[in-house]
Amino acid sequence: MIEFLQNNYLGIIVTGLFTSLISAILFLYILSLLRPKIEISPEISKSISLTNKLKYTVKVINKTRFDVYDIKAQLHIIRKCQTPSGEIEKSELIELKRDDPFILGKFDKKDVNADYAFRFVTYIDLESIWTDDNNDILKFRVICKHQISGVLGYFQQKYRVKKSVIKTGEFKAGNLMEIYNK
């Protein structure tokens, strides 16, 4: 009788651990489906604004089927500097006209307003501060939260060589990352 109870308790414990493990894995899988998915343009557009100022633009698209909110973006220039103890990277923040749109709409190809896309603009002359010979890197970062799960997403794009990254023109509307010249 004691042996039966010991075996039964062991079976209950093993079954409980197994179902808990399966439940945790299933929960993490579902949570991974409910996280933000953001696409950042691989190129930066260069154009003249309506007020005749030079502007540089990075486009972001929300690729999820839900809104994302609490969006924050940063653009940095990263410079390598030599110190007595070795090489370090210095980061300098580049001001964006607007770095915190509150919400990006859900991805919908039929959305004529393309509420799922946003263009981050800076009026700082990137070409004058960004040198190719120094191995400078531009780093654009975005964080946001998923509407349903509240899961935080972090996304970044590094731009390495300005000649191949900065294109004259404007981004096409909607789901496209192409830059066209007017």
N, C-alpha and C positions, 0 to 999 in steps of 0.2 A: 504493500500500500504506500509506504513512504517513497519507494522507488518510483512508483507511478506519479505521485505528486511532484517529485523533483523533476522528472522528465517532462511533465505537463507544464510546470513553471518555466523550465528552460525553453520549451516550445513557444510559450506565450511571450517570453522576453525576446526571443529571436524573431518571431513574427512581428512584434511591435517595433523592433529596431528596423527590420526590413521595410515595413510599410512607412515608417517615418522617413527613411532614406529615400524611398520612391516618391513620397509626397514632397520632400524638399527639392529633389531634382525636378519634378514636374512644376513646382512653384517657380524655381529659378528659370526654367525654360519659358514659361508663360511671361514672366517678368522681362526676359530678354526680348520677347516679341513686343512688349510695351515699353520700349525705350526710344528716345529720339533718334532719328536718322537724318543727318544734315549733309548736304553736298555743298562744297565750297569751290568756287571757280578756280581752275588751274592757271588762269591768266588774270591780269589786272588791266582794266580798260583805262585809257587816257583820253580825255575830251575837254571841251570848253563848256562851262556851265552857262545857264541862262543869264547870269550876271557877269559873263565874260571872264570868269576865273578858271584857271587850270584845275581840273579835278581828276582824281584817281578813284576807281571804283572796284570793289570786290563784291561779287554776287553770291548769295546764299539761298539754297532751296531746301525747304522742309520736305523730305521724302516719305514721311509717315502718313497714315490715314487718319491721324488725329492732330489737333493743334499742338504747338509747342509754345511755352510761355516763359517768362522770366529770363529773357535772352540778354546775354551780355557779350560784347565783342571787343577785341583788342587787336591792334596792329603794332608790332614792334619791329625795330631794326636791331639785329643782333650783330655785334662787331667783335671780332677776335682781337684780343690785346695780349701782348707779351709782358709778363711780369718776371721778377727774379725767380719765382718758384715754378714758372711754366706759363702756358697759354690759358687764358680765361676768356669767357664770353661776357660782354657787357650788353645789356638790353636797354634800349631807349624807346619809350612809348611814343607812338605817333597818333596825334589827335584825330579822331573820327568825328564827322559832323554830328552824327547820332549813333551812339554805341549800344543803345538799350531799347530796341523796339519791344514793346511788352509781349506781343503775340505774333506768331506766324501761323497762318491758316493751314488746314490739312491739305495734303497734296490731292489735287483734282485737275486732271487735264482739261476738263470742261469749264473750269473757273476762268472767265474772261478777264477778270481783274488780277489774276495770278497772286492772290493773297498769300500763297505759300512761298513766295520769293521776296527777297529784300536785297537792296543794294546799299552797301556800306561805303560812304564817301569820305575822302580826306582831301583837303585843299593844300596840304603840305607837298611841296615839289619833291616827289620820291626820287626822281632821276638825279636831282642835284645832291641829295644826301646819301644815295645808295651807290657805292662804287663796286664794280666787278673785280677790280684788282685786289681788293682787301678781303675777298671772300665774305663780304657782308651777306646776310640772309634777312629777308623779310619774313616774319612769322605772323600769320593771322589766326586768331583763336576765337572760338565761339563756345559758350556753354548755354544750355537751355534745359527745360524740364518738360517731360511728357504730360499731356493733359490728363490722362486717365490714371497712370501709375505714379506720377510725380517723380519718376526716376530721372536723375541728372545725366545729361550727355555732354561729353567734352570732345570737340573736334578742332583740328588744326590743319593748316596748309602752310608749307614752307615754300617760299619763292627764292630760288638760288641765283639765277643770272638775269639781270634786268632786261638785257637785249632780247631774250627769248620769252620773257614773261609779260612785259608791258606792251600792249597793243593799242594803237590809236583807233578810236571809235567808241561805240556804245554797245552794251549787252543787248542781245535780242530779248524780246519780251517772253514771259512764260517759262517753260521748262527747259529752255535752251541756254547753254553756257557760251554760245558763240558771240564773238564781237564783230560787229559790222561797221564799216566806215561809211558815213553819210555821203 
